[in-house]
Amino acid sequence: MSVTGAGTFEVPGSVLADTVLERLTATYAAAADPRRAAAAQAYVKDVAPFLGIPTPARRALSRTVLAGTPHPDEADCTAVALRCWRLPEREYHYFAVDYLRRHVGRCSSGFLPVARQLITTVSWWDTVDALAAHVVGALVAADPKLTADMDAWIVDENLWVARTALLHQLRYKERTDAERLFTYCLRQSGHTDFFIRKAIGWCLREYAKTDPEAVRSFLARERGRFAPLSVREALKNIGA
């Protein structure tokens, strides 16, 4: 994989990606609904145009697109994701996220910079959160050395990168590194952006399903450092 610019990767050659993208663009375009597209675009604050395909229908179409295709390797995953991200309509980005969620186990730790590029391109919660919890989280779980990258991401100036660091352990349950989770929350406790404050509350609330007493104790000590939104979200299911 070669780098063509800061954080920008050249799309690797992939016969599989050629097949998938040819099928994908034809199948999705035929199902476009301009009325639904306008409403979907407004819902995500005009971050991207849409084709107007509802999620259940889109995933059914995706199964048709992928029928009979082989399992990808890492280069195929990279090619599919980056080529989808080059298309303007958001449904193609959703397809890429779903594809990566399904096949992230075929990717090495070297895929993390590609994931970062996706996170920082046409960024909004609708793609970032799934990439954080299901792709980045899986990569870090498979290669704990990547925790050093998360330690850097949590203080990154890009709020979506920092949000990803907060959320990457979202599905870890009893495997959660609680000390790291709490440290990340404290490092971003003064952040003024809604999406960071919400993410702090969300990751604490999710960990509270595994260890509610740890979350209560943490907030009993530190709640004064957090925005009310973060505290409210964290305690939503376990009380004060």
Stockholm file with secondary structure:
# STOCKHOLM 1.0

chainA/1-240         MSVTGAGTFEVPGSVLADTVLERLTATYAAAADPRRAAAAQAYVKDVAPFLGIPTPARRALSRTVLAGTPHPDEADCTAVALRCWRLPEREYHYFAVDYLRRHVGRCSSGFLPVARQLITTVSWWDTVDALAAHVVGALVAADPKLTADMDAWIVDENLWVARTALLHQLRYKERTDAERLFTYCLRQSGHTDFFIRKAIGWCLREYAKTDPEAVRSFLARERGRFAPLSVREALKNIGA
#=GR chainA/1-240 SS CCEEETTEECCCCCHHHHHHHHHHHHHHHHTCCHHHHHHHHHHTTTSSCCCCCCHHHHHHHHHHHHTTCCCCCHHHHHHHHHHHHHSSSHHHHHHHHHHHHHHGGGCCGGGHHHHHHHHTSSCCHHHHHHIIIIIIHHHHHHCGGGHHHHHHHTTCSSHHHHHHHHHTTTTCGGGCCHHHHHHHHHHTTTCCCHHHHHHHHHHHHHHHTTCHHHHHHHHHHHGGGSCHHHHHHHTTTTCC
#=GC SS_cons         CCEEETTEECCCCCHHHHHHHHHHHHHHHHTCCHHHHHHHHHHTTTSSCCCCCCHHHHHHHHHHHHTTCCCCCHHHHHHHHHHHHHSSSHHHHHHHHHHHHHHGGGCCGGGHHHHHHHHTSSCCHHHHHHIIIIIIHHHHHHCGGGHHHHHHHTTCSSHHHHHHHHHTTTTCGGGCCHHHHHHHHHHTTTCCCHHHHHHHHHHHHHHHTTCHHHHHHHHHHHGGGSCHHHHHHHTTTTCC
//
